[in-house]
Amino acid sequence: MIHTIDPVFDEHSKILILGSFPSVKSREQQFFYGHKQNRFWKVLAQVLKCGVPEDIPQKKAMLTEHHIAVWDVIASCEITGSSDASIRDVKPNDLSRILSVADIRTIYLNGGKAYQLYQKYIFPVTGREAYPLPSTSPANAGYSLERLVEAWQVVGSLPDL
């Protein structure tokens, strides 16, 4: 599978949030966190103290308005459905596309698999530290919405956001 969703960022982006690879629903919608049960947009809206965006233009506006860039660690891989556990033959994305334009101060990873892949493929290239956050995926049933919001508060607590 090849990643076909463009990153969301601009020169004002200060935070970069990376997932692993788009889910089946996200690939169908051609935008990040497209599965109805994925809690990414709800969590981010609560952390940023704004309404939950309903469509892609609203999602992009929320991200850019709050200086947040979003993309994924993987450019292409073998994957079964949406299962991070099935990912193999990884080719990482080239983050210089974002890092050369935006003043990214902090990089967060949405989930353990994204963090593991970042550490393996991207950290050795960029030397940029990144911080794991609990996955907003519905597969992460151990985290309630409230627990996710609490853990993700760091995203909204950076100065100048």
Helices and strands as residue ranges (DSSP letters): E 15-19, H 24-29, H 40-48, H 56-65, E 68-72, E 74-78, G 84-86, E 88-92, H 96-99, E 106-110, H 112-117, I 118-122, H 123-126, E 131-133, H 145-156
